[in-house]
């Protein structure tokens, strides 16, 4: 059976200036794949450890990595039809506190007119838990703040928690109780290439 691959899906709506709204200075926006865990206090991947991951993520990942081209401000993903691909957007404060940060996705576009409609995109805010005493196994990424839950930002309803826990948010965020040292907030994005 022949599966036609979608060529490159360009995520211009996530990677350009209108991504984040609010009167904030001192902000950087970058992206990483779904296999990376960003510590919001150290503002770097746990996988940025050459002792554990000799072939892992390399320095300069905020400018360029497997999916992110910081010069073009472009996220590139590849997928077969009827799959879901994921990536993370990282909102980084480079100065004082960021307040009232909002992230608004739009339709994803790619070459030859390829599109993923907004109804096939899900956005989640990563909720952090503090691991103080990691497992005693030989393989550990160590103590730190790890994303544990994903709070839906789109198509959200219910009474489990107030929507203000999700969007807009501040960095550092007193609701997530990370700490005044919080330097970044990651958002998880799922994009479905389901056939209509």
C-alpha positions in Angstrom: 0.0 0.0 0.0 1.4 3.4 -1.0 1.2 6.1 1.7 1.7 9.5 0.4 3.7 11.6 2.8 2.8 15.1 3.5 5.9 17.0 2.6 6.9 19.6 5.1 4.3 21.2 7.3 5.4 24.7 8.0 4.0 26.2 11.2 4.3 29.9 10.4 1.4 30.8 12.7 3.2 29.4 15.8 6.6 30.8 15.0 6.0 34.4 14.2 5.7 37.6 16.2 1.9 37.5 16.6 2.3 34.2 18.5 2.2 35.9 21.9 0.1 38.8 22.9 0.4 41.2 25.8 2.6 44.2 26.4 5.7 42.3 27.3 9.3 43.1 26.6 12.2 40.6 27.2 10.6 37.6 25.5 12.0 34.8 23.3 9.9 32.1 21.5 11.5 28.9 20.3 10.4 25.3 19.6 11.6 21.7 20.3 10.3 18.3 19.5 8.0 16.2 21.6 10.8 14.1 22.9 12.5 16.9 24.9 11.8 17.9 28.5 12.4 21.6 29.3 13.2 22.5 33.0 11.3 25.9 33.4 13.8 27.1 36.1 17.1 26.2 34.3 15.4 26.9 30.9 17.2 24.1 29.3 16.4 20.5 28.3 17.1 17.7 30.7 18.5 15.9 27.7 21.2 18.6 27.4 23.5 16.2 29.2 26.3 14.7 27.1 27.1 12.1 29.8 23.7 10.5 29.6 22.9 11.4 25.9 26.1 11.5 23.9 24.1 11.8 20.7 21.4 14.0 22.2 20.4 17.6 21.8 23.2 20.0 21.0 24.1 23.5 22.2 22.4 26.2 20.1 19.0 24.3 20.2 17.2 27.6 20.7 18.4 28.8 17.4 18.2 25.5 15.4 17.3 21.9 16.2 15.6 18.9 14.6 12.3 20.8 14.0 13.1 24.5 14.6 14.8 27.0 12.3 15.1 30.2 14.5 16.5 32.3 11.6 13.4 31.7 9.5 11.2 31.3 12.6 9.8 28.1 11.2 8.8 24.7 12.6 9.2 21.8 10.2 7.4 18.5 10.8 6.8 15.5 8.6 3.9 13.1 8.8 2.0 10.4 6.9 -1.7 11.0 6.5 -4.0 10.2 9.4 -1.3 10.7 12.0 -0.8 13.1 14.8 2.5 14.9 15.2 3.5 16.9 18.2 6.0 19.6 19.2 6.5 22.2 22.0 6.6 25.9 21.9 8.7 27.5 24.6 8.0 31.0 25.9 11.1 32.3 27.6 11.4 35.5 29.7 14.7 37.2 29.1 14.0 40.0 31.5 11.6 40.8 34.3 8.2 39.1 34.8 6.0 38.4 31.8 2.3 39.1 32.4 -0.9 38.2 30.7 0.8 36.0 28.0 -1.7 34.5 25.5 -0.8 32.0 22.7 -3.2 31.9 19.8 -2.7 29.1 17.1 -3.9 29.4 13.6 -4.1 27.1 10.6 -0.8 25.4 9.7 0.5 25.7 6.2 3.0 23.8 4.1 4.3 23.5 0.6 2.1 22.9 -2.5 -0.9 24.4 -0.6 -0.9 21.7 2.2 -3.0 22.8 5.2 -4.0 21.6 8.6 -7.1 23.4 9.7 -7.3 24.9 13.2 -9.9 22.3 14.2 -7.1 19.7 13.8 -4.7 21.5 16.1 -4.8 21.1 19.9 -2.8 23.4 22.3 -1.9 22.4 25.9 -0.2 24.3 28.6 2.4 22.1 30.4 1.9 21.9 34.2 5.0 21.3 36.3 5.8 19.1 39.3 8.9 19.3 41.4 11.0 16.1 41.6 13.3 16.5 44.6 14.5 12.9 45.0 14.8 11.1 41.7 14.8 7.3 41.5 17.9 5.5 42.6 18.2 3.8 39.2 21.4 4.2 37.2 19.4 6.2 34.6 18.0 9.4 35.9 17.7 12.9 34.6 18.0 14.2 38.2 16.0 16.6 40.3 14.1 19.5 38.8 10.7 20.7 37.5 9.1 18.3 35.1 6.0 18.8 32.9 3.5 16.2 34.2 0.1 17.3 33.1 -1.2 19.0 29.9 -4.0 21.5 30.4 -6.2 22.0 27.3 -6.2 25.6 26.0 -8.6 25.0 23.1 -12.1 23.4 23.2 -11.9 23.4 27.0 -15.0 23.0 29.2 -15.6 21.8 32.6 -15.2 22.7 36.2 -12.1 20.8 37.3 -10.0 24.0 37.4 -10.6 27.6 36.5 -9.7 28.5 32.9 -7.4 31.2 34.2 -5.0 28.4 35.3 -4.4 27.9 31.6 -4.6 31.2 29.6 -3.5 33.9 30.0 -0.5 33.1 32.2 2.5 34.8 33.8 6.2 33.9 33.9 6.9 33.2 36.7 3.5 31.7 37.4 2.2 31.9 41.0 -0.6 29.4 40.1 1.7 26.6 39.1 3.9 27.4 42.1 7.2 26.7 40.2 9.1 29.6 41.8 10.1 33.2 41.3 13.1 31.8 39.3 10.8 30.3 36.6 12.3 31.4 33.2 10.1 29.6 30.7 6.7 28.0 30.0 6.3 25.2 27.5 3.2 24.6 25.5 2.5 21.3 23.8 0.9 21.2 20.3 -0.8 18.2 18.6 -1.5 18.5 14.9 -3.6 15.8 13.2 -3.2 15.1 9.5 -6.6 13.2 9.5 -8.3 13.1 6.1 -11.5 15.0 6.0 
